[in-house]
């Protein structure tokens, strides 16, 4: 928007837009500003809702082998995933894709994956070749 004297000039693709049909320009711009503020408030509300958990917790026992094809599809996008390796071998966890970096979890240890905006939709678990293990996964959404 360019300003010529006291009259704002609106351009689209470099061409002036005829605003003569707008009788009350200040009221029109006030409406535009209020609509913009309302849209931003709606976005902030959605962001705040995404930060909150629905309070659902699900415990999932896992028997884990060396093939990374064990995919666990979450019932809803998760806010947190807690995995405790209860077996004798190290396990590996990849979040949302096998191409994401794998997190190793040694035997007897645990890991917490936290996503405030509920973006964890699935995860993969596996062990090193020739080993097996067990784990418990706690899913929170």
C-alpha positions in Angstrom: 0.0 0.0 0.0 1.3 3.4 -0.9 0.2 6.7 0.6 -0.4 9.7 -1.6 -1.0 12.8 0.6 -3.7 11.8 3.1 -5.3 9.2 0.9 -3.8 5.6 1.0 -3.3 4.1 -2.4 -3.8 0.3 -2.7 -2.0 -1.5 -5.5 -2.2 -5.1 -6.7 0.6 -6.3 -8.9 1.7 -2.6 -9.3 -1.7 -1.4 -10.5 -3.8 1.0 -8.4 -7.0 -0.4 -7.1 -10.1 1.8 -7.3 -11.3 2.3 -3.7 -13.9 5.0 -4.5 -16.7 2.5 -3.7 -15.5 2.4 -0.1 -17.4 5.3 1.6 -15.9 4.9 5.1 -12.3 3.9 4.5 -11.4 4.1 8.2 -14.2 1.8 9.1 -13.3 -0.6 6.3 -9.6 -0.7 7.5 -10.8 -1.2 11.1 -12.8 -4.2 10.0 -9.8 -5.6 8.1 -7.6 -5.1 11.2 -10.2 -6.8 13.5 -10.5 -9.7 11.1 -6.7 -10.1 11.1 -6.6 -10.0 14.9 -9.4 -12.6 15.2 -7.5 -14.9 12.8 -4.4 -14.6 14.9 -6.3 -15.3 18.1 -7.8 -18.4 16.5 -4.2 -19.6 15.6 -3.0 -18.9 19.2 -6.0 -20.8 20.6 -5.2 -23.8 18.4 -1.6 -23.7 19.4 -2.6 -23.7 23.1 -4.9 -26.6 22.6 -2.1 -28.6 20.9 0.0 -28.0 24.0 -2.5 -29.8 26.2 -2.8 -33.5 26.6 -6.2 -35.2 26.4 -5.1 -37.2 29.4 -5.1 -40.6 27.6 -2.3 -43.0 28.6 -1.8 -46.4 27.1 0.8 -49.0 28.2 2.1 -51.3 25.4 4.3 -54.3 26.0 6.7 -55.0 23.1 8.6 -58.1 22.0 11.4 -56.8 19.8 13.5 -58.5 17.2 16.3 -57.4 14.9 14.2 -56.5 11.9 13.1 -52.8 11.9 9.8 -53.7 10.4 7.9 -53.6 13.7 5.9 -50.4 13.2 3.7 -49.2 16.0 0.9 -46.9 14.7 -0.4 -44.7 17.4 -4.2 -44.4 18.0 -3.9 -40.6 17.8 -0.9 -38.4 17.4 1.1 -38.6 20.6 2.4 -35.9 22.9 4.9 -38.1 24.6 6.3 -41.6 24.2 8.2 -43.2 27.1 10.0 -46.5 26.4 11.6 -48.7 29.0 14.0 -51.4 27.7 13.1 -54.3 30.0 15.1 -56.9 28.0 18.7 -58.0 27.8 19.7 -56.4 24.5 20.0 -52.8 23.3 17.0 -51.6 21.3 16.6 -48.8 18.7 13.7 -46.5 18.2 12.9 -44.4 15.1 10.2 -41.8 15.2 7.6 -41.3 12.3 10.0 -42.7 9.7 12.7 -45.3 9.3 14.8 -42.6 7.7 14.8 -40.5 10.9 17.8 -41.0 13.2 17.5 -44.1 15.4 17.8 -43.6 19.1 19.6 -46.5 20.9 18.3 -47.5 24.3 20.6 -49.8 26.3 19.2 -52.7 28.3 17.7 -51.6 31.6 17.4 -47.9 30.4 14.6 -45.7 29.2 14.0 -42.8 26.9 11.3 -40.1 26.7 10.3 -38.6 23.4 8.2 -35.4 23.9 6.3 -33.5 21.3 4.2 -30.7 22.6 2.2 -30.4 19.4 1.2 -34.0 19.1 3.1 -34.9 15.9 4.3 -38.4 16.8 2.1 -40.7 14.7 4.1 -43.9 14.6 7.4 -45.4 15.7 9.7 -48.3 14.9 11.6 -50.5 17.3 14.3 -53.2 16.6 17.4 -54.8 18.1 20.9 -55.5 16.7 21.1 -58.6 14.4 21.0 -61.9 16.4 19.5 -60.3 19.5 16.0 -59.9 21.0 14.6 -57.8 23.7 11.4 -56.6 25.4 10.2 -53.2 26.3 7.2 -51.3 27.6 6.0 -48.2 25.7 3.8 -45.7 27.5 1.9 -43.6 25.0 0.4 -40.3 26.1 -2.0 -38.3 24.0 
